[in-house]
Amino acid sequence: MYLKHFLLTDRDKTTILIRILVGLVFLSEGFQKFLYPDLRGAGRFESIGIPFPEFNGYFVGGLEVICGLLVLLGLLTRFSVIPLICIMLVALFTTKLPILLGTGFWGFSLRDLEHYGLLSMLHESRNDLAMLIGSIFLYIKGGGYWSLDLKYWSDSRID
């Protein structure tokens, strides 16, 4: 019964806007982890202190590509955003919390910025926060009207 509820979606036509935003950003970022591993993948992960950067760079990149594509299609939307929410929480914790604190901690490094503290952290985390909130929105709402979730689980949809 709970699994069936997890596949439900409503007929809201505006949900596609958030799906496009979240799906395209994650799909693009995932591809870049493979195309530019030194800049966006393993190299970046190593520079900020993520353990096993080679493995995690490709693992996270793969999740972003697969889940981003599923979000764009609106297929298994609620399942697809769970890893994306986790990725954004880790990104905020490992890269933006040091900016808020003004110091590295637990092996996570602090980027060289002109300012540190709350406003600097909010500025630097605007994309991360948008992706986190967008993913949480999709977890709550589902895929919406133009989704494969509605098509495949149409006998289970809610209005």
HUTA-V826420 format. One record per residue. N is the residue number from 1. NEAR is the number of other C-alpha atoms within 12 Angstrom. Layout:
# HUTA-V826420
n = (N:N)
near = (NEAR:NEAR)
This chain:
# HUTA-V826420
n = (1:2:3:4:5:6:7:8:9:10:11:12:13:14:15:16:17:18:19:20:21:22:23:24:25:26:27:28:29:30:31:32:33:34:35:36:37:38:39:40:41:42:43:44:45:46:47:48:49:50:51:52:53:54:55:56:57:58:59:60:61:62:63:64:65:66:67:68:69:70:71:72:73:74:75:76:77:78:79:80:81:82:83:84:85:86:87:88:89:90:91:92:93:94:95:96:97:98:99:100:101:102:103:104:105:106:107:108:109:110:111:112:113:114:115:116:117:118:119:120:121:122:123:124:125:126:127:128:129:130:131:132:133:134:135:136:137:138:139:140:141:142:143:144:145:146:147:148:149:150:151:152:153:154:155:156:157:158:159)
near = (8:8:12:18:22:28:35:37:37:32:24:22:19:20:32:30:23:34:43:29:27:44:37:27:30:41:30:27:35:32:28:25:32:28:19:19:27:19:18:27:32:29:25:29:32:24:26:33:27:26:19:19:24:24:20:28:35:29:25:38:35:28:33:40:31:30:39:41:32:34:46:38:31:41:34:36:45:36:32:37:42:30:31:44:33:23:32:31:24:24:29:28:29:34:36:37:31:33:31:27:23:24:22:23:19:16:18:28:25:28:26:15:17:13:20:23:21:17:18:22:29:22:19:26:28:19:22:31:26:25:36:31:25:37:41:29:28:44:33:23:37:46:51:41:30:29:37:28:36:31:23:21:27:22:16:21:26:22:15)
